[in-house]
Amino acid sequence: MSDVTTVNCPTCNKPVIWGEQSPYRPFCSKRCQLIDLGEWAAEEKRIPSSGDLSDTDGWSEEKEL
Ligand SMILES: [Zn+2]
């Protein structure tokens, strides 16, 4: 069975294989991930929130539950 799930990279819209070979999923590459993180961080600054949400475990998606 070669049932491959793909998603579209949120940054550049390229299809990304949802699997071990795509460590940056749903992004196609680290570059796209960083671009998106940058935008996200920029937005975050506009939203008043409690605490500092930057570089903590929130972004490491090693396991999905
Ligand atoms: Zn991309």
PDB file of the backbone (N, CA, C, O) and the ligand in Angstrom, with CONECT records:
HET     ZN  A 101       1
ATOM      1  N   MET A   1       0.844  -1.197   0.000  1.00  0.00           N
ATOM      2  CA  MET A   1       0.000   0.000   0.000  1.00  0.00           C
ATOM      3  C   MET A   1       0.876   1.241   0.000  1.00  0.00           C
ATOM      4  O   MET A   1       1.795   1.386   0.806  1.00  0.00           O
ATOM      5  N   SER A   2       0.573   2.092  -0.892  1.00  0.00           N
ATOM      6  CA  SER A   2       1.314   3.354  -0.894  1.00  0.00           C
ATOM      7  C   SER A   2       0.310   4.486  -0.750  1.00  0.00           C
ATOM      8  O   SER A   2       0.065   5.262  -1.674  1.00  0.00           O
ATOM      9  N   ASP A   3      -0.243   4.544   0.410  1.00  0.00           N
ATOM     10  CA  ASP A   3      -1.235   5.565   0.673  1.00  0.00           C
ATOM     11  C   ASP A   3      -0.533   6.792   1.238  1.00  0.00           C
ATOM     12  O   ASP A   3      -0.199   6.849   2.422  1.00  0.00           O
ATOM     13  N   VAL A   4      -0.321   7.750   0.384  1.00  0.00           N
ATOM     14  CA  VAL A   4       0.462   8.909   0.808  1.00  0.00           C
ATOM     15  C   VAL A   4      -0.458  10.098   1.035  1.00  0.00           C
ATOM     16  O   VAL A   4      -1.235  10.491   0.165  1.00  0.00           O
ATOM     17  N   THR A   5      -0.347  10.647   2.208  1.00  0.00           N
ATOM     18  CA  THR A   5      -1.106  11.850   2.506  1.00  0.00           C
ATOM     19  C   THR A   5      -0.232  13.066   2.237  1.00  0.00           C
ATOM     20  O   THR A   5       0.915  13.138   2.677  1.00  0.00           O
ATOM     21  N   THR A   6      -0.785  13.995   1.524  1.00  0.00           N
ATOM     22  CA  THR A   6      -0.026  15.226   1.314  1.00  0.00           C
ATOM     23  C   THR A   6      -0.827  16.416   1.814  1.00  0.00           C
ATOM     24  O   THR A   6      -2.058  16.413   1.824  1.00  0.00           O
ATOM     25  N   VAL A   7      -0.091  17.422   2.225  1.00  0.00           N
ATOM     26  CA  VAL A   7      -0.720  18.677   2.626  1.00  0.00           C
ATOM     27  C   VAL A   7      -0.047  19.783   1.822  1.00  0.00           C
ATOM     28  O   VAL A   7       1.013  19.570   1.233  1.00  0.00           O
ATOM     29  N   ASN A   8      -0.646  20.929   1.798  1.00  0.00           N
ATOM     30  CA  ASN A   8      -0.026  22.040   1.092  1.00  0.00           C
ATOM     31  C   ASN A   8       0.747  22.904   2.064  1.00  0.00           C
ATOM     32  O   ASN A   8       0.252  23.272   3.130  1.00  0.00           O
ATOM     33  N   CYS A   9       1.949  23.214   1.682  1.00  0.00           N
ATOM     34  CA  CYS A   9       2.778  24.080   2.507  1.00  0.00           C
ATOM     35  C   CYS A   9       2.059  25.413   2.715  1.00  0.00           C
ATOM     36  O   CYS A   9       1.681  26.061   1.740  1.00  0.00           O
ATOM     37  N   PRO A  10       1.866  25.830   3.957  1.00  0.00           N
ATOM     38  CA  PRO A  10       1.140  27.069   4.221  1.00  0.00           C
ATOM     39  C   PRO A  10       1.849  28.300   3.659  1.00  0.00           C
ATOM     40  O   PRO A  10       1.228  29.339   3.434  1.00  0.00           O
ATOM     41  N   THR A  11       3.133  28.171   3.441  1.00  0.00           N
ATOM     42  CA  THR A  11       3.893  29.325   2.963  1.00  0.00           C
ATOM     43  C   THR A  11       3.895  29.419   1.446  1.00  0.00           C
ATOM     44  O   THR A  11       3.583  30.474   0.893  1.00  0.00           O
ATOM     45  N   CYS A  12       4.238  28.342   0.772  1.00  0.00           N
ATOM     46  CA  CYS A  12       4.374  28.416  -0.681  1.00  0.00           C
ATOM     47  C   CYS A  12       3.366  27.549  -1.418  1.00  0.00           C
ATOM     48  O   CYS A  12       3.327  27.533  -2.648  1.00  0.00           O
ATOM     49  N   ASN A  13       2.550  26.828  -0.655  1.00  0.00           N
ATOM     50  CA  ASN A  13       1.455  26.054  -1.245  1.00  0.00           C
ATOM     51  C   ASN A  13       1.895  24.830  -2.034  1.00  0.00           C
ATOM     52  O   ASN A  13       1.102  24.255  -2.780  1.00  0.00           O
ATOM     53  N   LYS A  14       3.127  24.433  -1.881  1.00  0.00           N
ATOM     54  CA  LYS A  14       3.565  23.217  -2.551  1.00  0.00           C
ATOM     55  C   LYS A  14       3.051  22.012  -1.779  1.00  0.00           C
ATOM     56  O   LYS A  14       2.902  22.069  -0.558  1.00  0.00           O
ATOM     57  N   PRO A  15       2.780  20.923  -2.486  1.00  0.00           N
ATOM     58  CA  PRO A  15       2.367  19.705  -1.782  1.00  0.00           C
ATOM     59  C   PRO A  15       3.511  19.134  -0.959  1.00  0.00           C
ATOM     60  O   PRO A  15       4.647  19.041  -1.423  1.00  0.00           O
ATOM     61  N   VAL A  16       3.194  18.760   0.251  1.00  0.00           N
ATOM     62  CA  VAL A  16       4.201  18.210   1.158  1.00  0.00           C
ATOM     63  C   VAL A  16       3.718  16.843   1.623  1.00  0.00           C
ATOM     64  O   VAL A  16       2.581  16.695   2.071  1.00  0.00           O
ATOM     65  N   ILE A  17       4.577  15.863   1.515  1.00  0.00           N
ATOM     66  CA  ILE A  17       4.208  14.530   1.986  1.00  0.00           C
ATOM     67  C   ILE A  17       4.158  14.518   3.503  1.00  0.00           C
ATOM     68  O   ILE A  17       5.107  14.913   4.180  1.00  0.00           O
ATOM     69  N   TRP A  18       3.037  14.057   4.014  1.00  0.00           N
ATOM     70  CA  TRP A  18       2.867  14.015   5.469  1.00  0.00           C
ATOM     71  C   TRP A  18       3.482  12.729   5.985  1.00  0.00           C
ATOM     72  O   TRP A  18       2.830  11.688   6.065  1.00  0.00           O
ATOM     73  N   GLY A  19       4.753  12.832   6.332  1.00  0.00           N
ATOM     74  CA  GLY A  19       5.421  11.635   6.814  1.00  0.00           C
ATOM     75  C   GLY A  19       6.800  11.962   7.346  1.00  0.00           C
ATOM     76  O   GLY A  19       7.202  13.122   7.433  1.00  0.00           O
ATOM     77  N   GLU A  20       7.507  10.909   7.697  1.00  0.00           N
ATOM     78  CA  GLU A  20       8.821  11.076   8.312  1.00  0.00           C
ATOM     79  C   GLU A  20       9.794  11.822   7.419  1.00  0.00           C
ATOM     80  O   GLU A  20      10.700  12.506   7.895  1.00  0.00           O
ATOM     81  N   GLN A  21       9.597  11.681   6.130  1.00  0.00           N
ATOM     82  CA  GLN A  21      10.539  12.330   5.217  1.00  0.00           C
ATOM     83  C   GLN A  21      10.328  13.838   5.117  1.00  0.00           C
ATOM     84  O   GLN A  21      11.085  14.530   4.436  1.00  0.00           O
ATOM     85  N   SER A  22       9.315  14.338   5.784  1.00  0.00           N
ATOM     86  CA  SER A  22       9.057  15.778   5.771  1.00  0.00           C
ATOM     87  C   SER A  22       9.100  16.322   7.192  1.00  0.00           C
ATOM     88  O   SER A  22       8.063  16.578   7.803  1.00  0.00           O
ATOM     89  N   PRO A  23      10.302  16.493   7.705  1.00  0.00           N
ATOM     90  CA  PRO A  23      10.425  16.900   9.112  1.00  0.00           C
ATOM     91  C   PRO A  23       9.846  18.280   9.384  1.00  0.00           C
ATOM     92  O   PRO A  23       9.598  18.638  10.536  1.00  0.00           O
ATOM     93  N   TYR A  24       9.634  19.045   8.341  1.00  0.00           N
ATOM     94  CA  TYR A  24       9.140  20.409   8.558  1.00  0.00           C
ATOM     95  C   TYR A  24       7.665  20.537   8.257  1.00  0.00           C
ATOM     96  O   TYR A  24       7.123  21.641   8.212  1.00  0.00           O
ATOM     97  N   ARG A  25       7.022  19.414   8.054  1.00  0.00           N
ATOM     98  CA  ARG A  25       5.602  19.478   7.736  1.00  0.00           C
ATOM     99  C   ARG A  25       4.826  20.260   8.792  1.00  0.00           C
ATOM    100  O   ARG A  25       5.205  20.190   9.961  1.00  0.00           O
ATOM    101  N   PRO A  26       3.816  20.966   8.478  1.00  0.00           N
ATOM    102  CA  PRO A  26       3.201  21.010   7.144  1.00  0.00           C
ATOM    103  C   PRO A  26       3.954  21.876   6.137  1.00  0.00           C
ATOM    104  O   PRO A  26       3.454  22.147   5.045  1.00  0.00           O
ATOM    105  N   PHE A  27       5.149  22.305   6.508  1.00  0.00           N
ATOM    106  CA  PHE A  27       5.928  23.128   5.572  1.00  0.00           C
ATOM    107  C   PHE A  27       6.787  22.227   4.704  1.00  0.00           C
ATOM    108  O   PHE A  27       7.137  21.117   5.104  1.00  0.00           O
ATOM    109  N   CYS A  28       7.128  22.709   3.510  1.00  0.00           N
ATOM    110  CA  CYS A  28       7.907  21.889   2.599  1.00  0.00           C
ATOM    111  C   CYS A  28       9.381  21.936   2.968  1.00  0.00           C
ATOM    112  O   CYS A  28      10.144  21.045   2.598  1.00  0.00           O
ATOM    113  N   SER A  29       9.778  22.956   3.686  1.00  0.00           N
ATOM    114  CA  SER A  29      11.198  23.099   3.992  1.00  0.00           C
ATOM    115  C   SER A  29      11.364  23.958   5.236  1.00  0.00           C
ATOM    116  O   SER A  29      10.431  24.611   5.704  1.00  0.00           O
ATOM    117  N   LYS A  30      12.577  23.932   5.749  1.00  0.00           N
ATOM    118  CA  LYS A  30      12.849  24.738   6.918  1.00  0.00           C
ATOM    119  C   LYS A  30      12.654  26.221   6.610  1.00  0.00           C
ATOM    120  O   LYS A  30      12.204  27.004   7.448  1.00  0.00           O
ATOM    121  N   ARG A  31      13.003  26.567   5.399  1.00  0.00           N
ATOM    122  CA  ARG A  31      12.877  27.962   4.998  1.00  0.00           C
ATOM    123  C   ARG A  31      11.424  28.441   5.126  1.00  0.00           C
ATOM    124  O   ARG A  31      11.144  29.497   5.692  1.00  0.00           O
ATOM    125  N   CYS A  32      10.529  27.643   4.590  1.00  0.00           N
ATOM    126  CA  CYS A  32       9.116  28.009   4.666  1.00  0.00           C
ATOM    127  C   CYS A  32       8.645  28.041   6.114  1.00  0.00           C
ATOM    128  O   CYS A  32       7.838  28.887   6.498  1.00  0.00           O
ATOM    129  N   GLN A  33       9.148  27.127   6.899  1.00  0.00           N
ATOM    130  CA  GLN A  33       8.750  27.117   8.302  1.00  0.00           C
ATOM    131  C   GLN A  33       9.204  28.402   8.995  1.00  0.00           C
ATOM    132  O   GLN A  33       8.461  29.003   9.771  1.00  0.00           O
ATOM    133  N   LEU A  34      10.417  28.800   8.702  1.00  0.00           N
ATOM    134  CA  LEU A  34      10.931  30.008   9.335  1.00  0.00           C
ATOM    135  C   LEU A  34      10.167  31.239   8.880  1.00  0.00           C
ATOM    136  O   LEU A  34       9.900  32.149   9.665  1.00  0.00           O
ATOM    137  N   ILE A  35       9.824  31.252   7.606  1.00  0.00           N
ATOM    138  CA  ILE A  35       9.043  32.375   7.101  1.00  0.00           C
ATOM    139  C   ILE A  35       7.725  32.462   7.844  1.00  0.00           C
ATOM    140  O   ILE A  35       7.301  33.534   8.277  1.00  0.00           O
ATOM    141  N   ASP A  36       7.088  31.311   7.980  1.00  0.00           N
ATOM    142  CA  ASP A  36       5.795  31.320   8.655  1.00  0.00           C
ATOM    143  C   ASP A  36       5.935  31.660  10.130  1.00  0.00           C
ATOM    144  O   ASP A  36       5.116  32.391  10.687  1.00  0.00           O
ATOM    145  N   LEU A  37       6.955  31.138  10.747  1.00  0.00           N
ATOM    146  CA  LEU A  37       7.181  31.463  12.155  1.00  0.00           C
ATOM    147  C   LEU A  37       7.411  32.951  12.323  1.00  0.00           C
ATOM    148  O   LEU A  37       6.952  33.557  13.291  1.00  0.00           O
ATOM    149  N   GLY A  38       8.112  33.526  11.391  1.00  0.00           N
ATOM    150  CA  GLY A  38       8.382  34.960  11.449  1.00  0.00           C
ATOM    151  C   GLY A  38       7.095  35.758  11.386  1.00  0.00           C
ATOM    152  O   GLY A  38       6.902  36.714  12.137  1.00  0.00           O
ATOM    153  N   GLU A  39       6.218  35.351  10.482  1.00  0.00           N
ATOM    154  CA  GLU A  39       4.949  36.060  10.373  1.00  0.00           C
ATOM    155  C   GLU A  39       4.112  35.852  11.617  1.00  0.00           C
ATOM    156  O   GLU A  39       3.460  36.767  12.121  1.00  0.00           O
ATOM    157  N   TRP A  40       4.151  34.637  12.089  1.00  0.00           N
ATOM    158  CA  TRP A  40       3.377  34.315  13.279  1.00  0.00           C
ATOM    159  C   TRP A  40       3.872  35.139  14.458  1.00  0.00           C
ATOM    160  O   TRP A  40       3.077  35.680  15.226  1.00  0.00           O
ATOM    161  N   ALA A  41       5.181  35.229  14.595  1.00  0.00           N
ATOM    162  CA  ALA A  41       5.750  35.985  15.697  1.00  0.00           C
ATOM    163  C   ALA A  41       5.389  37.453  15.578  1.00  0.00           C
ATOM    164  O   ALA A  41       5.142  38.126  16.578  1.00  0.00           O
ATOM    165  N   ALA A  42       5.361  37.941  14.352  1.00  0.00           N
ATOM    166  CA  ALA A  42       5.010  39.335  14.146  1.00  0.00           C
ATOM    167  C   ALA A  42       3.567  39.583  14.567  1.00  0.00           C
ATOM    168  O   ALA A  42       3.247  40.608  15.169  1.00  0.00           O
ATOM    169  N   GLU A  43       2.716  38.637  14.244  1.00  0.00           N
ATOM    170  CA  GLU A  43       1.326  38.784  14.655  1.00  0.00           C
ATOM    171  C   GLU A  43       1.191  38.699  16.162  1.00  0.00           C
ATOM    172  O   GLU A  43       0.412  39.421  16.785  1.00  0.00           O
ATOM    173  N   GLU A  44       1.959  37.812  16.713  1.00  0.00           N
ATOM    174  CA  GLU A  44       1.872  37.582  18.150  1.00  0.00           C
ATOM    175  C   GLU A  44       2.170  38.867  18.927  1.00  0.00           C
ATOM    176  O   GLU A  44       1.612  39.111  19.996  1.00  0.00           O
ATOM    177  N   LYS A  45       3.051  39.669  18.369  1.00  0.00           N
ATOM    178  CA  LYS A  45       3.413  40.897  19.070  1.00  0.00           C
ATOM    179  C   LYS A  45       2.239  41.875  19.145  1.00  0.00           C
ATOM    180  O   LYS A  45       2.160  42.719  20.037  1.00  0.00           O
ATOM    181  N   ARG A  46       1.343  41.733  18.189  1.00  0.00           N
ATOM    182  CA  ARG A  46       0.201  42.643  18.202  1.00  0.00           C
ATOM    183  C   ARG A  46      -0.877  42.185  19.167  1.00  0.00           C
ATOM    184  O   ARG A  46      -1.700  42.980  19.622  1.00  0.00           O
ATOM    185  N   ILE A  47      -0.865  40.915  19.470  1.00  0.00           N
ATOM    186  CA  ILE A  47      -1.892  40.384  20.361  1.00  0.00           C
ATOM    187  C   ILE A  47      -1.356  40.349  21.790  1.00  0.00           C
ATOM    188  O   ILE A  47      -0.387  39.647  22.079  1.00  0.00           O
ATOM    189  N   PRO A  48      -1.979  41.094  22.663  1.00  0.00           N
ATOM    190  CA  PRO A  48      -1.535  41.044  24.057  1.00  0.00           C
ATOM    191  C   PRO A  48      -1.863  39.700  24.675  1.00  0.00           C
ATOM    192  O   PRO A  48      -3.026  39.303  24.750  1.00  0.00           O
ATOM    193  N   SER A  49      -0.842  39.018  25.109  1.00  0.00           N
ATOM    194  CA  SER A  49      -1.086  37.723  25.728  1.00  0.00           C
ATOM    195  C   SER A  49      -0.252  37.602  26.985  1.00  0.00           C
ATOM    196  O   SER A  49       0.725  38.328  27.168  1.00  0.00           O
ATOM    197  N   SER A  50      -0.630  36.708  27.824  1.00  0.00           N
ATOM    198  CA  SER A  50       0.095  36.563  29.070  1.00  0.00           C
ATOM    199  C   SER A  50       1.326  35.707  28.857  1.00  0.00           C
ATOM    200  O   SER A  50       1.273  34.651  28.226  1.00  0.00           O
ATOM    201  N   GLY A  51       2.411  36.175  29.387  1.00  0.00           N
ATOM    202  CA  GLY A  51       3.633  35.383  29.319  1.00  0.00           C
ATOM    203  C   GLY A  51       4.331  35.490  27.980  1.00  0.00           C
ATOM    204  O   GLY A  51       3.859  36.153  27.057  1.00  0.00           O
ATOM    205  N   ASP A  52       5.438  34.838  27.901  1.00  0.00           N
ATOM    206  CA  ASP A  52       6.243  34.857  26.692  1.00  0.00           C
ATOM    207  C   ASP A  52       6.127  33.510  26.000  1.00  0.00           C
ATOM    208  O   ASP A  52       6.601  32.496  26.513  1.00  0.00           O
ATOM    209  N   LEU A  53       5.505  33.505  24.852  1.00  0.00           N
ATOM    210  CA  LEU A  53       5.250  32.237  24.177  1.00  0.00           C
ATOM    211  C   LEU A  53       6.328  31.867  23.174  1.00  0.00           C
ATOM    212  O   LEU A  53       6.242  30.827  22.521  1.00  0.00           O
ATOM    213  N   SER A  54       7.327  32.699  23.050  1.00  0.00           N
ATOM    214  CA  SER A  54       8.340  32.400  22.041  1.00  0.00           C
ATOM    215  C   SER A  54       9.118  31.140  22.425  1.00  0.00           C
ATOM    216  O   SER A  54       8.850  30.492  23.437  1.00  0.00           O
ATOM    217  N   ASP A  55      10.059  30.838  21.602  1.00  0.00           N
ATOM    218  CA  ASP A  55      10.789  29.565  21.629  1.00  0.00           C
ATOM    219  C   ASP A  55      10.661  28.628  22.840  1.00  0.00           C
ATOM    220  O   ASP A  55      11.648  28.357  23.525  1.00  0.00           O
ATOM    221  N   THR A  56       9.478  28.153  23.090  1.00  0.00           N
ATOM    222  CA  THR A  56       9.326  27.095  24.080  1.00  0.00           C
ATOM    223  C   THR A  56       8.921  25.818  23.357  1.00  0.00           C
ATOM    224  O   THR A  56       9.062  25.708  22.139  1.00  0.00           O
ATOM    225  N   ASP A  57       8.433  24.887  24.098  1.00  0.00           N
ATOM    226  CA  ASP A  57       8.118  23.592  23.491  1.00  0.00           C
ATOM    227  C   ASP A  57       6.931  23.633  22.540  1.00  0.00           C
ATOM    228  O   ASP A  57       6.669  22.674  21.814  1.00  0.00           O
ATOM    229  N   GLY A  58       6.232  24.732  22.552  1.00  0.00           N
ATOM    230  CA  GLY A  58       5.023  24.803  21.750  1.00  0.00           C
ATOM    231  C   GLY A  58       5.228  24.490  20.294  1.00  0.00           C
ATOM    232  O   GLY A  58       4.296  24.050  19.620  1.00  0.00           O
ATOM    233  N   TRP A  59       6.419  24.704  19.794  1.00  0.00           N
ATOM    234  CA  TRP A  59       6.615  24.527  18.367  1.00  0.00           C
ATOM    235  C   TRP A  59       7.243  23.201  17.995  1.00  0.00           C
ATOM    236  O   TRP A  59       7.283  22.859  16.814  1.00  0.00           O
ATOM    237  N   SER A  60       7.723  22.461  18.938  1.00  0.00           N
ATOM    238  CA  SER A  60       8.317  21.184  18.563  1.00  0.00           C
ATOM    239  C   SER A  60       7.244  20.117  18.485  1.00  0.00           C
ATOM    240  O   SER A  60       6.649  19.724  19.489  1.00  0.00           O
ATOM    241  N   GLU A  61       7.018  19.669  17.291  1.00  0.00           N
ATOM    242  CA  GLU A  61       5.958  18.700  17.094  1.00  0.00           C
ATOM    243  C   GLU A  61       6.559  17.335  16.842  1.00  0.00           C
ATOM    244  O   GLU A  61       6.381  16.764  15.766  1.00  0.00           O
ATOM    245  N   GLU A  62       7.248  16.822  17.798  1.00  0.00           N
ATOM    246  CA  GLU A  62       7.896  15.548  17.565  1.00  0.00           C
ATOM    247  C   GLU A  62       6.891  14.417  17.542  1.00  0.00           C
ATOM    248  O   GLU A  62       7.036  13.449  16.795  1.00  0.00           O
ATOM    249  N   LYS A  63       5.892  14.550  18.353  1.00  0.00           N
ATOM    250  CA  LYS A  63       4.888  13.501  18.388  1.00  0.00           C
ATOM    251  C   LYS A  63       3.508  14.118  18.260  1.00  0.00           C
ATOM    252  O   LYS A  63       3.215  15.181  18.809  1.00  0.00           O
ATOM    253  N   GLU A  64       2.700  13.432  17.537  1.00  0.00           N
ATOM    254  CA  GLU A  64       1.320  13.869  17.446  1.00  0.00           C
ATOM    255  C   GLU A  64       0.472  12.940  18.254  1.00  0.00           C
ATOM    256  O   GLU A  64       0.694  11.729  18.283  1.00  0.00           O
ATOM    257  N   LEU A  65      -0.483  13.504  18.899  1.00  0.00           N
ATOM    258  CA  LEU A  65      -1.370  12.656  19.684  1.00  0.00           C
ATOM    259  C   LEU A  65      -2.745  12.647  19.047  1.00  0.00           C
ATOM    260  O   LEU A  65      -3.655  11.989  19.551  1.00  0.00           O
TER     261      LEU A  65
HETATM  262 ZN    ZN A 101       6.958  25.783   1.208  1.00  0.00          ZN2+
END
